[in-house]
């Protein structure tokens, strides 16, 4: 254990000195910690129950930059919905755990994300809510692709670091 702690301390000192190996070590550690937290969050949300909701608004919103300079424009999802849990009405605005901001050319990703909202023939949508805190909700549960991307975020930097500096 002392050897591990010594390695961590050494990497910290070397990172402050600008050593590329040490910086990549801490990038891998950061991606691992954040990725594991995100993965746990996504897996928990996959177990949330659904309630029928009424969608008041769901679309791609443009912000930033003048209208005539498309390269400076940013896009994000904007939504508003209501749903009922145990007789109480709640309002939500979150679409997905994947919060994305896209450029003018990448806004199609946001439009594709909106297609993941489960719409029903009666005009309602599925709202996935936290059973312990029903005011927390999403319109889209995390899917397999999102979980796979999270695994890549967790493992990719660590594997790159290991192969670059410790691999054969």
Secondary structure, DSSP 8 states (H G I E B T S, - for coil): -HHHHHHHHHHHHHHHTT-HHHHHHHHHHHHHHHHHHHHHHHHHHTT-EEEEEEEEEEEEEEESS-TT-GGG-EEEEEEEEEEEETTEEEEE----SS--EEETTTHHHHHHHHTTS-B-TTS-EEEEE-SSSTT-EESS---HHHHHHHHHHHHHHHHHHHHHHT--
